[in-house]
Amino acid sequence: MNLKIAIFIISTISVVSAQTPVTVDKIIAKVGGEIILYSDWKDQIAFISERQGKLTEDDYCGVLENLLFQKFMVHQAKLDSVTVQDEEVEQQLSARIDQILQYMENDVSKFEEYYGQSIEQVRSRFRDDLKNQLLSERLQNKVLGNISVTPKEVETFYKNIPKDSIPYFSSEVEISEIIYKPKPNPSEVKNAKDKLEKILSRIISGEDFEKLAKLYSDDLGSAKTGGNLGWMKRGSLVPEFEAAAFNLEKDSISGIVESEYGYHIIQLLGRRGNNINTRHILVKVKYTEDDYAAANKYLDSIRTVIIKDTISFEIAVRNYSDKSSETYNSGGQLLNQKTGNSYFEVADLDPDIYFATDGLKPGQLSKVIAANEPDGKKVFKIIKLVSRSTPHRANLQQDYHKIQTAAKEIKKNEHFRIWLEQKIPSVYSFIDPAIKLDCPNLQNWGNAN
């Protein structure tokens, strides 16, 4: 039972696997009410082989066992009344597809060529897999959510690591940032509004909203589906858009609505309590090189004020940094999403930040640098180097949080292993006898209780 692989697959959805056509053939395994098709197994083998090289027959058996774990988790989640709302699935689908489009420079034709399907077709194929993934994650959190470790357990865990196996940590840094977004010049704002006014007039005159969205919307993720954003829960949309959308009657159309993304026309397609289904046409404001130069100059003047000790970095964050940024409420300090703490290995830094901070001493500021946000917008930043450690062997004084995290993961894995050993035998399962015969690792499955 490879728990690391099982947990990884349970908590990860394979986007690329949607490229492989699924053939409805025969059922080779069941767990509770969940089924595994022969084609599911072969598709997963092909996906892993493409990335890791040719697999052995033992690996094939391991892939099937991981599929059994996935199906078990979905079945158990349903038994334990773990639920996922359709609106949450749609919201995450949209976010993931938007992220893929960003990797592809928002080129819809690249997306369709890569997947061999339209965005809506890919969305349809991801839907059930994503819902099952969310069910599994929620169940896992329910089982493991209360696991913690005491300082004594952390110390014991560290002391039990063989001395020659204690990890060696590279240099790490803590960094803070001020983010400043350029201001568009009035003429480009007017151009965007004028363009949207003309589109709105055409809609009022009777032209099809969906067709115009496909032709003119700058939200490339939704444009392909006629601007449709799907069902969204209150609180999941930017405030200006949400306020306008919730004030609409079904099928009615808004005027021009401004948000941080640009200017929108919104149509309400449906409402269910605190959930709405909308479509929109977005026109973004174009920025000129003069706009970027002005932003750079302005932020550089803030940097000068900080260096002269006129204001502190933290006050500058509060007064000048973008309020919608993730670092605004933490005094500008960046959080490492991989580790959950504020330390970054130098090798893991974005190249722009690495070069901006290379050579800085703790407390010093970088020059103003340009960066791109996830939505493609250009912003400007000042980076402060908060601390820098030297390479060293892991120890409780410097690395307590990392050691604590490792100890907690080991404890969670053990707890999860015991939970699986107790639960799996109580669930009906079936495996095709011919396959089970060739897979020793599957002998504990296939008990028709």
C-alpha positions in Angstrom: 0.0 0.0 0.0 1.8 3.1 -1.3 0.1 5.7 0.8 2.1 8.6 -0.6 1.0 7.7 -4.1 -2.5 7.0 -3.0 -2.9 10.3 -1.2 -1.3 12.2 -4.1 -3.7 10.8 -6.6 -6.7 11.3 -4.4 -5.8 14.9 -3.9 -4.8 15.7 -7.5 -6.9 15.9 -10.7 -5.0 15.1 -13.9 -6.0 17.8 -16.4 -4.0 16.3 -19.3 -5.8 13.0 -19.1 -8.8 14.6 -20.7 -7.0 14.3 -24.0 -7.5 10.6 -24.1 -10.8 9.4 -25.5 -12.7 7.2 -23.0 -14.1 4.0 -24.5 -17.1 2.6 -22.6 -16.1 -1.1 -22.5 -16.2 -3.4 -19.5 -16.3 -3.0 -15.8 -13.1 -4.4 -14.2 -13.6 -3.4 -10.6 -16.2 -2.0 -8.2 -15.9 -0.3 -4.8 -19.3 0.1 -3.1 -21.4 1.9 -5.8 -18.3 3.2 -7.7 -17.0 1.4 -10.9 -13.7 1.3 -12.7 -13.7 0.6 -16.5 -10.9 -1.1 -18.3 -10.4 2.1 -20.3 -10.0 4.1 -17.1 -7.1 1.9 -16.1 -5.5 2.0 -19.5 -5.8 5.7 -19.8 -4.2 6.2 -16.4 -1.3 3.9 -17.4 -0.8 5.8 -20.6 -0.9 9.2 -18.8 1.8 8.1 -16.2 3.9 6.3 -18.9 4.0 9.5 -20.9 5.6 11.4 -18.0 7.6 8.8 -16.2 8.6 6.4 -19.0 7.6 2.8 -19.6 5.9 1.0 -16.7 6.3 -2.6 -15.6 3.4 -5.0 -15.0 3.8 -4.4 -11.3 3.4 -0.7 -11.9 0.1 -1.5 -13.8 -1.1 -3.3 -10.7 -0.1 -0.2 -8.6 -2.1 2.1 -10.9 -5.2 0.0 -10.5 -4.8 -0.1 -6.7 -4.6 3.7 -6.7 -7.8 3.9 -8.8 -9.4 1.6 -6.2 -8.3 4.0 -3.4 -9.9 6.9 -5.3 -13.2 5.1 -5.8 -13.1 4.0 -2.1 -12.7 7.6 -1.0 -15.6 8.8 -3.2 -17.8 6.0 -1.9 -16.9 6.6 1.7 -17.4 10.3 1.3 -21.0 9.7 0.2 -21.6 7.2 3.1 -20.3 9.9 5.6 -22.6 12.5 4.0 -19.7 14.6 2.8 -21.1 17.0 0.2 -19.8 19.3 -2.5 -22.1 21.9 -4.0 -22.4 22.1 -7.8 -21.6 25.9 -7.6 -18.3 25.1 -6.0 -17.4 22.6 -8.7 -18.3 25.1 -11.4 -16.3 27.9 -9.7 -13.2 25.7 -9.5 -13.6 24.4 -13.1 -13.6 28.0 -14.3 -10.6 28.9 -12.2 -8.6 25.9 -13.5 -9.5 26.4 -17.1 -8.6 30.1 -16.8 -5.2 29.1 -15.3 -4.6 26.7 -18.2 -5.5 29.5 -20.7 -3.0 31.8 -18.9 -0.3 29.2 -19.4 -1.2 29.2 -23.1 -1.2 33.0 -23.3 -5.0 33.1 -23.4 -4.9 31.5 -26.9 -8.1 29.5 -27.2 -7.0 27.9 -30.4 -3.9 26.4 -28.6 -6.2 25.1 -25.9 -8.5 23.4 -28.4 -5.6 22.0 -30.4 -4.0 20.6 -27.3 -7.1 19.0 -25.9 -8.8 18.2 -29.2 -12.0 19.7 -27.7 -13.7 23.0 -27.1 -13.5 24.7 -23.7 -17.1 23.7 -22.9 -16.4 20.0 -23.9 -13.3 19.9 -21.7 -15.3 21.6 -18.9 -18.0 18.8 -19.2 -15.3 16.1 -19.0 -13.6 17.5 -16.0 -16.8 18.0 -14.0 -17.3 14.6 -12.5 -13.6 14.0 -11.9 -13.3 17.3 -10.1 -16.3 16.7 -8.0 -14.9 13.3 -6.9 -11.6 15.0 -6.1 -13.3 17.6 -3.9 -15.3 14.8 -2.2 -12.1 12.9 -1.5 -10.2 16.0 -0.2 -13.1 16.9 2.1 -13.3 13.3 3.5 -9.5 13.3 4.0 -9.7 16.6 5.9 -12.5 15.2 8.0 -10.4 12.1 8.9 -7.1 14.0 9.4 -8.3 17.5 10.3 -7.7 17.2 14.1 -4.2 15.6 13.9 -1.6 17.6 15.7 1.8 17.1 17.2 3.2 18.2 20.6 6.6 19.9 21.0 7.7 16.6 22.7 6.7 14.6 19.6 8.5 17.0 17.3 11.7 16.6 19.4 11.4 12.8 19.5 10.8 12.7 15.7 14.0 14.8 15.2 16.1 12.7 17.5 15.0 9.5 15.8 16.3 10.7 12.4 19.7 9.0 11.7 22.4 11.6 11.9 23.6 10.8 8.3 20.0 11.4 7.1 19.4 14.8 8.7 18.6 17.0 5.7 20.9 19.8 4.6 19.0 23.1 3.9 20.1 25.6 1.3 20.1 29.3 1.9 16.6 30.6 2.6 15.2 34.1 2.5 12.2 36.0 3.8 10.9 38.7 1.6 8.2 41.4 1.6 6.8 43.5 -1.2 4.9 46.6 -2.2 2.8 46.1 -5.3 1.6 49.1 -7.4 -0.7 48.8 -10.3 -0.4 51.4 -13.2 -3.2 53.9 -13.6 -4.7 53.9 -17.2 -4.7 57.2 -19.0 -8.1 58.9 -19.5 -8.1 58.5 -23.3 -7.8 54.6 -23.1 -10.5 54.5 -20.4 -12.8 56.5 -22.8 -11.9 54.1 -25.7 -12.9 51.1 -23.6 -16.2 52.7 -22.5 -17.0 53.8 -26.0 -16.4 50.3 -27.4 -18.7 48.8 -24.7 -21.4 51.4 -25.2 -21.6 50.4 -28.9 -21.8 46.7 -28.0 -24.6 47.5 -25.5 -26.5 49.5 -28.1 -26.3 46.5 -30.4 -27.7 44.2 -27.7 -30.5 46.6 -26.9 -31.3 46.7 -30.6 -31.8 43.0 -30.6 -28.4 41.4 -31.5 -27.5 38.2 -29.8 -25.6 38.7 -26.5 -23.8 35.3 -26.9 -22.6 36.0 -30.4 -21.3 39.5 -29.4 -19.5 38.0 -26.4 -17.7 35.5 -28.6 -16.6 38.3 -30.9 -15.7 41.1 -28.5 -15.2 39.9 -24.9 -11.7 40.2 -23.5 -12.4 37.5 -21.0 -11.2 34.7 -23.3 -12.0 31.9 -20.9 -15.8 32.7 -21.0 -15.9 34.3 -24.5 -15.8 30.9 -26.1 -19.0 30.0 -24.3 -20.8 33.2 -25.1 -19.6 34.9 -21.9 -21.2 32.3 -19.6 -19.7 32.3 -16.1 -21.9 29.5 -14.8 -23.4 29.3 -11.3 -21.5 31.4 -8.7 -22.1 31.8 -5.0 -22.5 35.2 -3.4 -19.0 36.3 -2.4 -17.1 34.6 -5.2 -17.2 37.5 -7.7 -15.6 40.9 -7.5 -17.8 43.3 -5.5 -18.7 45.7 -8.3 -19.7 42.9 -10.6 -21.6 41.0 -7.9 -23.5 44.0 -6.7 -24.7 44.8 -10.2 -25.5 41.1 -11.0 -27.6 40.5 -7.9 -29.7 43.6 -8.6 -30.7 42.3 -12.1 -34.0 40.6 -12.9 -33.8 37.2 -14.8 -32.7 37.7 -18.4 -32.2 41.5 -17.9 -29.0 43.3 -18.9 -26.9 45.8 -16.9 -25.5 49.0 -18.0 -21.7 49.4 -18.0 -20.1 48.1 -14.8 -16.6 48.9 -13.8 -14.4 46.5 -11.9 -10.7 45.9 -11.4 -10.7 43.8 -14.6 -12.2 46.5 -16.8 -15.7 47.3 -17.9 -18.5 44.7 -18.2 -22.0 44.3 -19.6 -23.8 41.6 -17.5 -26.8 39.5 -18.1 -28.5 37.5 -15.3 -29.5 34.0 -16.6 -30.8 32.6 -13.4 -31.0 32.9 -9.6 -31.1 30.2 -6.8 -31.1 31.9 -3.4 -27.5 33.2 -3.0 -26.4 31.7 -6.3 -26.5 33.3 -9.7 -25.8 32.3 -13.2 -24.5 35.1 -15.4 -22.8 35.9 -18.6 -20.8 39.0 -19.4 -18.8 40.9 -22.0 -15.6 42.4 -20.7 -13.6 45.1 -22.3 -10.2 45.7 -20.7 -8.5 49.1 -20.7 -5.3 49.2 -22.7 -2.2 50.5 -21.0 0.5 52.6 -22.8 4.3 52.7 -22.2 3.8 56.1 -20.7 1.4 54.6 -18.1 4.0 52.0 -17.2 6.8 54.7 -17.0 4.6 56.8 -14.7 3.9 53.9 -12.4 7.6 53.0 -12.2 8.6 56.6 -11.4 5.9 56.9 -8.7 6.9 53.7 -7.0 10.5 54.7 -7.1 9.6 57.9 -5.3 8.0 55.8 -2.5 11.2 53.7 -2.3 13.2 56.9 -1.8 10.9 58.0 1.0 11.3 54.6 2.8 15.1 54.6 2.4 15.3 58.0 3.9 13.4 56.6 7.0 10.5 59.1 6.4 8.1 56.2 6.7 8.5 52.5 7.5 8.1 49.8 4.9 5.0 48.4 6.7 3.3 51.8 6.6 4.2 52.2 2.9 2.5 48.8 2.3 -0.6 50.0 4.1 -0.7 53.4 2.2 0.5 52.4 -1.3 0.4 48.7 -2.0 -2.4 47.2 -3.9 -5.2 46.4 -1.4 -6.4 43.3 -3.4 -2.9 41.6 -3.2 -2.4 38.6 -1.0 0.4 40.3 0.9 -1.5 43.6 1.8 -2.8 42.4 5.1 0.5 40.8 6.2 2.6 44.0 6.0 3.8 42.9 2.6 5.3 39.6 3.7 5.1 36.8 1.2 4.0 33.3 2.2 5.5 30.2 0.7 2.5 28.3 -0.6 4.4 25.0 -0.7 5.5 25.1 3.0 2.9 27.4 4.6 5.7 29.5 6.2 7.5 32.7 5.1 10.8 31.1 4.1 11.8 30.5 0.5 14.8 28.5 -0.8 16.7 30.8 -3.1 16.4 28.3 -5.9 12.6 28.5 -5.6 12.3 32.2 -6.1 10.9 33.7 -9.3 13.9 34.8 -11.4 12.8 38.4 -11.2 12.7 38.4 -7.4 16.0 36.3 -7.3 17.9 38.9 -9.3 16.2 41.8 -7.5 17.3 40.5 -4.1 20.7 39.0 -5.0 23.3 40.9 -3.1 20.9 42.7 -0.8 21.5 42.6 3.0 18.6 42.0 5.4 16.5 45.2 5.6 17.6 46.6 2.2 15.2 47.3 -0.7 15.4 46.3 -4.3 15.0 48.7 -7.2 11.6 48.9 -8.7 10.9 45.8 -10.9 8.1 45.0 -13.3 6.1 41.7 -12.9 3.1 40.1 -14.4 0.1 39.1 -12.3 -1.7 35.7 -12.9 -4.3 37.6 -15.0 -1.5 38.9 -17.2 -1.6 42.5 -15.9 1.7 44.3 -15.5 2.5 45.6 -12.1 5.5 47.2 -10.4 7.1 46.0 -7.1 9.6 46.9 -4.5 11.1 43.9 -2.7 12.5 44.0 0.8 14.9 41.3 2.0 13.7 40.6 5.5 16.2 37.8 6.3 18.7 35.4 4.7 20.0 32.2 6.3 23.2 30.4 5.5 23.2 26.7 4.3 23.0 24.4 7.3 22.0 21.0 8.6 18.4 20.9 9.9 18.2 21.7 13.6 15.4 22.4 16.0 16.5 26.0 16.7 16.4 27.2 13.1 14.0 24.8 11.4 11.4 23.9 14.1 8.5 24.7 11.8 9.8 22.4 9.0 10.5 19.5 11.4 7.1 20.0 13.0 5.5 19.8 9.5 7.4 16.6 8.7 6.5 15.0 12.0 2.8 15.9 11.5 2.8 14.4 8.0 4.2 11.1 9.3 1.6 11.0 12.0 -1.2 11.8 9.6 0.0 9.1 7.2 0.0 6.5 10.0 -3.4 7.6 11.2 -4.7 7.4 7.6 -3.2 4.0 7.1 -4.9 2.6 10.2 -8.2 4.2 9.1 -8.0 2.6 5.7 -7.2 -0.8 7.2 -10.3 -0.5 9.3 -12.6 0.8 6.6 -11.7 -1.0 3.4 -12.6 -4.5 4.6 -16.1 -3.3 5.5 -16.8 -2.0 2.0 -18.1 -4.3 -0.9 -15.4 -4.5 -3.6 -14.9 -6.6 -6.7 -12.0 -7.0 -9.1 -12.0 -9.0 -12.3 -10.5 -12.4 -11.3 -8.1 -12.5 -14.2 -6.6 -9.2 -13.3 -6.5 -9.9 -9.6 -4.7 -13.2 -10.2 -1.8 -11.2 -11.8 -1.7 -8.5 -9.1 -0.5 -9.7 -5.6 -1.0 -6.2 -4.2 -4.8 -6.5 -4.8 -5.4 -9.6 -2.7 -7.0 -7.5 0.1 -9.5 -6.1 -2.3 -12.4 -7.9 -4.0 -14.1 -9.1 -0.9 -17.9 -9.2 -1.6 -19.1 -8.4 1.9 
